[in-house]
Amino acid sequence: MQKMRTLKSKTEAKWGLILIAPTIIGLLILNFYPIISTIYLSLCKTGDFGIGNKFIGYDNYITLFQDKEVFHSLINTFKYTIIEVPFSIVISLILASLLNHNIFGRTSYRTIYFLPMICAPAAVAMVWRWMFNQDFGLLNMIFRSNVAWVTDPNIAWICVAIVGVWSSIGYNMVLLIGALQDIPRDYYEAATIDGASAIKSFFHITIPMLLPMLFFIILTGVIGALQLFDLPYMIINRSSRAFSDVQTITYLFYTYSFEHSNRGYGATIVIFMLLIIGIITYGIQKLEKKWCSV
Amino acid sequence: MKKILSILLSFVVVISFISCGKSNTSNVSKVDKKGSLTVAIWDNNQLKGLQQIANEWGEKSGYDVEFEVFDWSTYWTMLEAGVSGGEMPDIFWMHSSYAQMYMDSNVLLNLNSEIAKDDAIDIANYYPGISNLYSNKDGHYAIPKDHDTIAVVYNKSIFDKYGIAYPTKAWTWEDFASIAQEITDKGKTDGVYGAYLDCGNNQSGWYNIIYAFGGEVINDDHTKSGMDNPNTIKAMNFVKDKILPACPSQDSMANTAGDTMLISNKLGMYIDGSWMVNSYYSLDNIDDLAWVELPWEDVNNNNICDEGERVSIYNGLGWSIYEGTENSDAAWSLTSALTSKEGQIKQSELGVTMSGYVGLSDQWASSFEGIDLSAYTDIENDGTLIFRPYSKYAGRWEDYFTEAFIPAWNGSASMTDTCKSIATYMNGLLDSENE
């Protein structure tokens, strides 16, 4: 028999809708409508100021799939993601486990590791740019070397990834400390009784219990890394011979849309990225369902 | 105690949020208001001077003038948002990178009838390159406001250290190259270089050399590339063979900017524009710096600097009026006050730019005490001014220049071949602009 909705539950439902309405309306107007609009733009040859957009169908996409620069930038973005996300997670995981014990000065260590997160990304990039400077930078002074950090195509993207890892360690570490504290002590005690070493209990207790949080960090980390723009924009000069090997796909979108006034093609690049990130996100979530069968 | 502290802290935070985040608006003159005009600009350095001129006009005309200063990129975003259906300022600056776009989109008021009626404004009095930039077959859309030129700034302490005589304006580009080479050779152990020219230094760099050699970057119609012109190729090969050996490596130049090296006593000579003088003027070691005119190139081998052999690229802003302004008469009146001869003189005396009105630049040169900036103004008589090469979407090929020249700069490709392939690509871009 159908349960009759009581007046109370109807009132609750009504108030629920009213309270989430601002966010929903904001989402529709500020997120969904621009997405639809961008998809439409990608099917146009855009005129200036949105006047005179000429519908051209799939031409932009055909150009996109034949554009070597787009695929080069895509590969650069993948290279950055493959380096930045794992290193960031491994380092922050180790730090989080170490800082979970009651060592002296634990709070100050946690604060220090979190500091990069509160620095403005542009300021971070500028300081790192000077450190990487080949002739006058700090790194070449300390190592007494002459490494072409930001102009060697083989090294430049790694330098950008180093800055990316450095910036994100703090945030990941804080999330992982929170997740670590949720693991019941009983598991560790039982493991100690059974004679497991610290390393064994780390791999057999800590990691499996952290998997949901780890997947969240991996997912947001990958999405953020695939959208990277500010670091290569500020660290690598356009006249650097490594430029085309570091330029990320979002940087390419910025160049087309704002420096070349070619919004239609820029929109095409963005939709292309949306599809790629969507597919990767779907893949990660499928993996998560398989491995975190909780 | 804790509660009081936290209330105090939140109060401080809220106040600091309120006080930052407002764009720079200035005092509005208090006159019996017939109406008010908004003026948008992007250079805070010029605000004071312009506001003064506008207030004097406001007292006579009975209008309020409110200035709004944005930073460069916010300015164009603001204008674009305004065009698509928001609030537009009545009067605003126009720039070569955007002029054609705005003119083609019916955003700017056609000024022909106003110019004809106004005795104070005669287009012939302004630099032709600038007035041509801001006009098309339908007429004029902006009145030239100012212009800038290029000169060589050199570090006297470097010249003294290596016992080299200061350059004079009689020098040719060959002299420039050999002085630069001498400094680089003598400064090897100290890491000091004579010159600096990266592929991205176009307006304040190799554009000037191309035109001095008789070449061009783009044709006069802005429809075909000039990068495969034989004189252009000759100029770029001169850069490659004679100037680049005296410069830091291309990698070094991609790492560090030329003005940074100059003021850190690592560079003897740098080519820079008149708009940068203000940033040098505030330095501690300003007394080490001096300016000299750009060299010339003896194209016809007659040992005389003829017309077109000494070239400086120049650019200029314009004052535009919004097509849909409600106060077009008042807006024109203010624009006229700013760009008339008197207004331009006042601007030069008060501001930091050379005027768009021909022949009034001396005021600017003398507004910086203690340094001699005649290099920027004399070149208008001693040399030829060529307007900065542009087309409707110049950003596309300017970016391309920087990236495409890298192999030619660092020796992994031939300069001649690179110029030719750049010309082909640029022609493709220009064709798509004009279809």
Chai-1 contact restraints between the chains, C-beta under 6 A:
chainA,res_idxA,chainB,res_idxB,connection_type,confidence,min_distance_angstrom,max_distance_angstrom,comment,restraint_id
A,D48,B,M101,contact,1.0,0.0,6.0,A-B,restraint_1
A,D48,B,S105,contact,1.0,0.0,6.0,A-B,restraint_2
A,F49,B,V83,contact,1.0,0.0,6.0,A-B,restraint_3
A,F49,B,S84,contact,1.0,0.0,6.0,A-B,restraint_4
A,F49,B,S105,contact,1.0,0.0,6.0,A-B,restraint_5
A,G50,B,S84,contact,1.0,0.0,6.0,A-B,restraint_6
A,I51,B,S105,contact,1.0,0.0,6.0,A-B,restraint_7
A,N133,B,N255,contact,1.0,0.0,6.0,A-B,restraint_8
A,Q134,B,N255,contact,1.0,0.0,6.0,A-B,restraint_9
A,D135,B,S252,contact,1.0,0.0,6.0,A-B,restraint_10
A,A148,B,D251,contact,1.0,0.0,6.0,A-B,restraint_11
A,T151,B,D251,contact,1.0,0.0,6.0,A-B,restraint_12
A,T151,B,A254,contact,1.0,0.0,6.0,A-B,restraint_13
A,N237,B,A254,contact,1.0,0.0,6.0,A-B,restraint_14
A,R238,B,T402,contact,1.0,0.0,6.0,A-B,restraint_15
A,S239,B,D198,contact,1.0,0.0,6.0,A-B,restraint_16
A,S239,B,C199,contact,1.0,0.0,6.0,A-B,restraint_17
A,S239,B,G200,contact,1.0,0.0,6.0,A-B,restraint_18
A,S239,B,A254,contact,1.0,0.0,6.0,A-B,restraint_19
A,S239,B,T402,contact,1.0,0.0,6.0,A-B,restraint_20
A,S240,B,A254,contact,1.0,0.0,6.0,A-B,restraint_21
A,R241,B,I406,contact,1.0,0.0,6.0,A-B,restraint_22
A,E259,B,G395,contact,1.0,0.0,6.0,A-B,restraint_23
A,E259,B,D399,contact,1.0,0.0,6.0,A-B,restraint_24
A,H260,B,G395,contact,1.0,0.0,6.0,A-B,restraint_25
A,H260,B,R396,contact,1.0,0.0,6.0,A-B,restraint_26
A,S261,B,Y393,contact,1.0,0.0,6.0,A-B,restraint_27
